[in-house]
């Protein structure tokens, strides 16, 4: 039996972010909306991870399709988004890391790859943040597009 046959056919959507750091909260806002409204029914598993992105590694070998929602600096206009396969990009680690406690999404996925996880099933729903400031809510540019993001996630999953 191949490893793919052992994977759950239910897609997994993971929301990352920090409620107290401006647009970084968008992954959490979207995963909560998807969990509350259930536009995809029960066929999709929605998981809120928050700032503990290292927990992603526990789920990588369990699902055939994984979508991670997060604020991602891509050089786009604030609020714009892209869906991309993590294995197709070469993320840059822009800071010196002294501890695993400092790992973000890119570092954890690079670690997962190094550990032998198959990242070909991992996609990122990256939303360009306008502001990443402590104590701030979502920017208008990001908040105004929440329904658009949800429609795009639904379309991508189906």
Secondary structure, DSSP 8 states (H G I E B T S, - for coil): --HHHHSBSSEEEEEE--TTSGGGGHHHHHHHHHHHH-TTTTSEEEEEEET-GGGGGGGTTTBS-EEEEEE---SS-TT-EEEEEGGG------S---SGGG--HHHHHHHHHHTT--GGGEEEEEE--S---TT----HHHHTTHHHHHHHHHHHH-
